[in-house]
Amino acid sequence: MLCIFAFVIFLILFPILGFFPEYRSLFKKSWICVYKKATFKPCDINLGQELKNKFLGKIIFKYPKFTKFLDKTFSFWAFLFIIINIWSLASVFQSGLNLWVYDTCNPVSSEGCSLSGEACGVGANQLDFTTAYNTGKLGDYAAQPFKVLGDTVSRVPDRLKTWKSEDYLSPTPTYLNKFDASKPTAVEFIDPGCQYCRKLFGNIKTAGFADKYNLTYVVYPIPETKNTANNGWKFQASYTIASYMEATKQVPLSNPKSQTPTDWQLLEVLFTAPDSKTDIQNNFNNILSKKDVPAEIEKILSQIGYNIDEIAKIRELSSSDQVKQSLATQKDIVENKLKTIKIPTIVFAGRRYDRVVDVDTLRK
């Protein structure tokens, strides 16, 4: 054990102390010892004792009582040090793998990772210790890190494949600009309440992205089952807004003022603040009560150009089984086909981005 402890210490300090011949000699001896341990051969125990004596000899005169205690328990501290280092290396490896696969070091809570790109996390339902203890699921709690690692490894091929936007279209696709068969398709996955979806929308506008691509979307109100205040959604108004967006697709304007589809016009109002004092998305997320959300959406529809009868029809359709089924299908696309853990996600030019994409990348 002391040989292994020495090898780990030497390995960490090699870039600093590798210039000293004595150090290099001890490093070589420790490596030979570790190799013998790994191949089930007897190791030279004198090396471990030599290293222990060297270390304790440095402090025995200053701290005799502590040195005596350390002498008796040295093997325990060596073992603990090795375990901590193995755990640390494993954590760094897993975080690096998560960052490469998911673009976040923590797939369970992507917004808690400072290295993540800008996005709203689609959090997995993690079993906390208290719940696990009260429900007798401590085994499941202990197995969670291994399950997360297994999921990450299983998705490595996704990181390497060529993504085809056409494979992820909603059942009722509409396009920001008129569809042009000569242009490639791009599809973004959005939540109307996510501030980063709003930022991506602004970058898309600035870059003129929709002039080069047939841009469509899949709407995905992010579920958050523990958020009872928002009826199980991350943002309180997202599902209602998504329902109205789907319903407007079925009710054309009698006197359209723009060629832009009305669901896209609704999104544009949500994602564009008329002035610095008004933030419509924030109003829906935090200011309005849940019962006032439909009426506020209908005000926007009136501004777009819908008359009273058309709005009444949209209101009725928004709670229909047809709309519910369309949203359920889009939820299935996001969770089971795309398998994203961050919104927005956008797929174009054979690549997938699980974050806000900058203007320069969108212009290429």
TIMIZA-815267 format. One line per 4 residues: number of its first residue (from 0); their letters; for each residue x, y, z of C-alpha. Coordinates in Angstrom, 3 decimals, decimal comma. Layout:
NUM	A	X:Y:Z | ...
end
This chain:
0	MLCI	0,000:0,000:0,000 | 2,829:2,420:0,849 | 4,431:1,742:-2,537 | 1,187:2,650:-4,299
4	FAFV	0,831:5,738:-2,123 | 4,380:6,789:-3,031 | 3,780:6,187:-6,728 | 0,657:8,413:-6,717
8	IFLI	2,516:11,168:-4,849 | 5,518:10,929:-7,185 | 3,286:10,929:-10,243 | 1,637:14,168:-9,120
12	LFPI	4,931:15,867:-8,245 | 7,005:14,521:-11,151 | 6,867:17,720:-13,256 | 8,347:19,643:-10,302
16	LGFF	10,765:17,191:-8,691 | 11,765:15,166:-11,735 | 15,032:17,096:-11,991 | 16,394:15,523:-8,783
20	PEYR	18,214:12,161:-9,244 | 17,158:10,791:-5,833 | 13,525:11,538:-6,609 | 13,741:9,851:-10,019
24	SLFK	15,259:6,763:-8,389 | 12,440:6,525:-5,844 | 9,860:7,111:-8,563 | 11,323:4,223:-10,560
28	KSWI	11,286:1,928:-7,505 | 7,672:2,825:-6,709 | 6,628:2,118:-10,316 | 8,306:-1,297:-10,213
32	CVYK	6,488:-2,020:-6,960 | 3,114:-1,000:-8,403 | 3,770:-3,129:-11,482 | 4,530:-6,148:-9,290
36	KATF	1,363:-5,532:-7,273 | -0,666:-5,396:-10,474 | 0,843:-8,675:-11,683 | 0,385:-10,380:-8,288
40	KPCD	4,092:-10,606:-7,570 | 5,719:-9,898:-4,197 | 6,799:-6,283:-3,738 | 9,868:-4,916:-2,004
44	INLG	8,361:-3,774:1,319 | 11,626:-2,045:2,275 | 10,764:0,742:-0,189 | 7,537:1,542:1,611
48	QELK	9,232:1,586:4,971 | 12,055:3,728:3,569 | 9,621:6,316:2,279 | 7,661:6,301:5,514
52	NKFL	10,836:6,862:7,554 | 11,945:9,691:5,270 | 8,646:11,485:5,743 | 8,359:10,969:9,501
56	GKII	12,006:11,914:10,015 | 11,210:15,407:8,725 | 8,650:16,142:11,461 | 9,568:13,964:14,453
60	FKYP	11,576:16,646:16,286 | 8,946:19,342:15,866 | 5,834:17,200:16,442 | 6,846:14,029:18,368
64	KFTK	3,341:13,134:19,577 | 1,790:13,675:16,169 | 4,590:11,657:14,547 | 3,902:8,751:16,911
68	FLDK	0,219:8,815:16,016 | 1,021:9,065:12,314 | 3,474:6,153:12,557 | 0,732:3,868:13,862
72	TFSF	-1,885:4,982:11,334 | 0,266:5,725:8,275 | -1,144:2,852:6,209 | -4,695:4,066:6,821
76	WAFL	-3,896:7,612:5,642 | -2,033:6,246:2,632 | -5,049:4,119:1,704 | -7,418:7,078:2,199
80	FIII	-5,226:9,299:0,026 | -5,245:6,743:-2,786 | -9,032:6,361:-2,643 | -9,557:10,135:-2,725
84	NIWS	-7,242:10,496:-5,722 | -8,907:7,659:-7,609 | -12,309:9,236:-6,905 | -11,029:12,659:-8,005
88	LASV	-9,582:11,310:-11,252 | -12,812:9,423:-11,956 | -14,853:12,585:-11,321 | -12,649:14,641:-13,629
92	FQSG	-12,903:11,982:-16,338 | -16,691:11,760:-16,009 | -17,104:15,553:-16,037 | -14,907:15,795:-19,133
96	LNLW	-16,888:13,062:-20,879 | -20,171:14,781:-19,948 | -18,840:18,076:-21,278 | -17,922:16,461:-24,595
100	VYDT	-21,195:14,536:-24,976 | -23,721:16,981:-23,479 | -21,855:20,311:-23,570 | -22,240:20,399:-19,770
104	CNPV	-20,213:18,786:-16,984 | -23,367:17,896:-15,030 | -26,174:16,311:-17,072 | -28,466:16,147:-14,031
108	SSEG	-28,293:19,910:-13,452 | -26,738:21,494:-16,524 | -27,418:25,045:-15,355 | -25,224:24,373:-12,317
112	CSLS	-22,149:23,756:-14,490 | -20,162:26,917:-15,140 | -18,723:25,390:-18,335 | -22,143:24,794:-19,890
116	GEAC	-23,290:26,771:-22,871 | -26,250:29,082:-22,306 | -29,367:26,939:-22,012 | -32,280:26,017:-19,772
120	GVGA	-31,662:22,626:-18,186 | -34,027:19,739:-18,765 | -33,334:18,203:-15,369 | -33,621:14,496:-14,667
124	NQLD	-35,590:13,556:-11,564 | -32,802:12,736:-9,138 | -33,534:10,693:-6,049 | -32,331:12,660:-3,018
128	FTTA	-30,969:10,968:0,112 | -33,939:11,850:2,341 | -36,475:10,453:-0,122 | -34,333:7,368:-0,716
132	YNTG	-34,044:6,744:3,036 | -37,769:7,219:3,681 | -38,808:5,000:0,777 | -36,196:2,286:1,260
136	KLGD	-34,402:3,062:-2,017 | -30,888:3,653:-0,748 | -29,599:1,141:-3,295 | -31,112:3,163:-6,134
140	YAAQ	-29,641:6,327:-4,625 | -26,156:4,810:-4,505 | -26,472:3,530:-8,084 | -27,418:6,916:-9,577
144	PFKV	-23,863:8,091:-10,436 | -23,202:4,826:-12,276 | -26,471:5,148:-14,184 | -25,562:8,703:-15,238
148	LGDT	-22,152:7,492:-16,424 | -23,766:4,604:-18,314 | -26,180:6,989:-20,046 | -23,293:9,269:-21,016
152	VSRV	-21,220:6,416:-22,469 | -24,243:5,104:-24,404 | -24,624:8,505:-26,076 | -21,045:8,860:-27,289
156	PDRL	-22,104:7,703:-30,814 | -24,612:10,597:-30,910 | -21,719:13,006:-30,536 | -20,040:11,565:-33,628
160	KTWK	-22,950:11,098:-36,015 | -24,241:13,402:-38,748 | -27,543:14,964:-37,692 | -30,378:15,274:-40,207
164	SEDY	-32,847:18,035:-39,374 | -35,610:16,365:-41,369 | -35,636:13,446:-38,902 | -36,853:15,699:-36,090
168	LSPT	-39,665:17,748:-37,604 | -42,822:18,344:-35,601 | -46,076:16,776:-36,901 | -47,259:20,303:-37,830
172	PTYL	-44,144:22,161:-39,031 | -44,248:25,824:-39,988 | -41,329:27,879:-41,256 | -40,214:31,391:-40,323
176	NKFD	-39,861:32,267:-44,008 | -41,652:30,705:-46,946 | -40,448:27,134:-47,516 | -37,909:26,853:-50,325
180	ASKP	-37,083:23,317:-51,485 | -33,654:24,477:-52,655 | -32,592:25,414:-49,099 | -31,517:23,029:-46,340
184	TAVE	-33,690:22,632:-43,262 | -32,861:23,691:-39,716 | -34,941:22,814:-36,668 | -34,745:24,374:-33,223
188	FIDP	-36,210:22,929:-30,044 | -37,621:25,639:-27,817 | -39,607:26,450:-24,693 | -41,527:29,761:-24,946
192	GCQY	-40,570:30,544:-21,340 | -36,822:29,922:-21,657 | -34,780:33,135:-21,755 | -32,038:31,404:-23,735
196	CRKL	-34,517:30,448:-26,476 | -35,230:34,139:-26,685 | -31,512:34,896:-26,989 | -31,075:32,287:-29,742
200	FGNI	-34,032:33,799:-31,595 | -32,331:37,202:-31,460 | -29,078:35,727:-32,808 | -30,997:34,004:-35,622
204	KTAG	-32,569:37,321:-36,616 | -29,257:39,189:-36,454 | -27,438:36,551:-38,507 | -30,126:36,355:-41,219
208	FADK	-30,105:32,607:-40,576 | -33,637:32,029:-41,891 | -32,615:33,433:-45,264 | -30,258:30,476:-45,764
212	YNLT	-32,299:27,735:-44,097 | -35,887:26,575:-43,938 | -36,143:27,264:-40,206 | -38,796:25,426:-38,223
216	YVVY	-39,192:24,466:-34,571 | -40,385:21,828:-32,142 | -42,048:23,359:-29,098 | -41,235:21,660:-25,812
220	PIPE	-42,549:23,078:-22,530 | -39,892:21,848:-20,096 | -41,452:19,577:-17,461 | -40,440:19,928:-13,843
224	TKNT	-42,589:17,495:-11,904 | -41,575:18,784:-8,459 | -42,602:22,334:-9,344 | -46,196:22,145:-8,126
228	ANNG	-46,549:25,945:-8,211 | -46,280:25,806:-12,017 | -48,408:22,666:-12,403 | -45,355:20,566:-13,161
232	WKFQ	-43,696:22,900:-15,696 | -40,435:24,812:-15,446 | -42,187:28,009:-16,582 | -45,802:28,554:-15,611
236	ASYT	-47,128:29,782:-18,965 | -45,120:27,593:-21,357 | -47,656:24,830:-21,911 | -50,537:27,262:-22,391
240	IASY	-48,533:29,333:-24,869 | -47,474:26,179:-26,729 | -51,141:25,092:-26,914 | -52,158:28,420:-28,435
244	MEAT	-49,233:28,265:-30,878 | -50,415:24,873:-32,084 | -54,010:26,082:-32,336 | -53,102:29,147:-34,444
248	KQVP	-51,650:26,823:-37,087 | -55,185:25,615:-37,774 | -56,820:29,069:-37,915 | -55,524:31,251:-40,765
252	LSNP	-55,940:34,994:-40,550 | -58,814:36,367:-42,589 | -56,776:39,497:-43,419 | -53,100:38,645:-42,996
256	KSQT	-50,698:41,573:-42,715 | -47,583:39,428:-43,033 | -46,488:36,239:-44,754 | -44,889:35,057:-41,507
260	PTDW	-46,989:32,250:-39,936 | -48,988:33,470:-36,949 | -47,363:31,002:-34,519 | -44,003:32,550:-35,426
264	QLLE	-45,480:36,022:-34,978 | -46,633:35,032:-31,489 | -43,135:33,768:-30,701 | -41,602:36,983:-32,013
268	VLFT	-43,759:39,074:-29,675 | -42,782:36,863:-26,729 | -39,088:36,954:-27,579 | -38,849:40,669:-28,403
272	APDS	-39,265:43,351:-25,752 | -40,951:46,474:-27,231 | -38,832:48,686:-24,967 | -36,398:48,447:-22,081
276	KTDI	-39,192:48,580:-19,479 | -41,310:45,810:-20,937 | -40,324:42,170:-20,894 | -43,272:40,149:-22,137
280	QNNF	-41,610:36,787:-21,555 | -40,848:37,732:-17,946 | -44,447:38,897:-17,484 | -45,696:35,491:-18,531
284	NNIL	-43,150:33,661:-16,376 | -43,313:35,686:-13,187 | -45,808:38,553:-13,151 | -49,106:37,264:-14,511
288	SKKD	-51,224:34,841:-12,523 | -51,906:31,507:-14,226 | -55,558:32,356:-14,790 | -54,607:35,578:-16,600
292	VPAE	-52,228:33,911:-19,068 | -54,845:32,907:-21,718 | -56,341:36,408:-21,820 | -52,891:37,960:-22,264
296	IEKI	-52,095:35,557:-25,121 | -55,379:36,490:-26,772 | -54,446:40,184:-26,550 | -51,326:39,403:-28,561
300	LSQI	-53,371:37,417:-31,077 | -55,641:40,440:-31,459 | -52,587:42,621:-32,159 | -51,455:40,118:-34,784
304	GYNI	-54,793:40,565:-36,558 | -57,183:37,870:-35,341 | -60,799:38,915:-34,843 | -63,009:37,919:-31,912
308	DEIA	-64,494:34,854:-33,647 | -61,081:33,577:-34,754 | -59,674:34,013:-31,252 | -62,625:32,103:-29,804
312	KIRE	-61,932:29,256:-32,214 | -58,230:29,241:-31,277 | -59,161:29,203:-27,581 | -61,346:26,144:-28,150
316	LSSS	-58,707:24,362:-30,225 | -55,964:25,057:-27,651 | -57,573:22,601:-25,240 | -58,536:20,048:-27,893
320	DQVK	-57,258:16,484:-28,049 | -55,691:17,232:-31,411 | -53,441:19,944:-29,946 | -52,636:17,839:-26,882
324	QSLA	-51,603:14,952:-29,130 | -49,395:17,213:-31,247 | -47,606:18,534:-28,141 | -47,240:14,989:-26,804
328	TQKD	-45,646:13,923:-30,103 | -43,205:16,837:-29,962 | -42,382:15,943:-26,348 | -41,600:12,413:-27,499
332	IVEN	-39,313:13,745:-30,258 | -37,323:15,786:-27,738 | -37,111:13,186:-24,984 | -36,800:9,936:-26,925
336	KLKT	-35,357:10,823:-30,328 | -33,265:13,923:-29,714 | -32,634:13,071:-26,027 | -31,493:16,553:-25,204
340	IKIP	-30,938:17,726:-21,652 | -30,776:21,414:-22,604 | -33,116:23,844:-24,318 | -32,637:25,448:-26,801
344	TIVF	-31,149:22,808:-29,045 | -30,762:23,460:-32,763 | -29,858:21,077:-35,581 | -28,505:22,318:-38,903
348	AGRR	-25,730:21,579:-41,405 | -25,296:18,068:-40,035 | -24,506:19,308:-36,517 | -26,355:19,637:-33,265
352	YDRV	-25,905:22,457:-30,750 | -27,326:22,141:-27,219 | -27,014:25,819:-26,315 | -27,381:29,357:-27,622
356	VDVD	-25,415:29,503:-30,877 | -23,488:32,709:-31,481 | -24,155:34,979:-34,455 | -20,868:34,168:-36,224
360	TLRK	-21,589:30,416:-36,224 | -25,108:31,026:-37,525 | -23,734:33,166:-40,355 | -21,327:30,498:-41,646
end
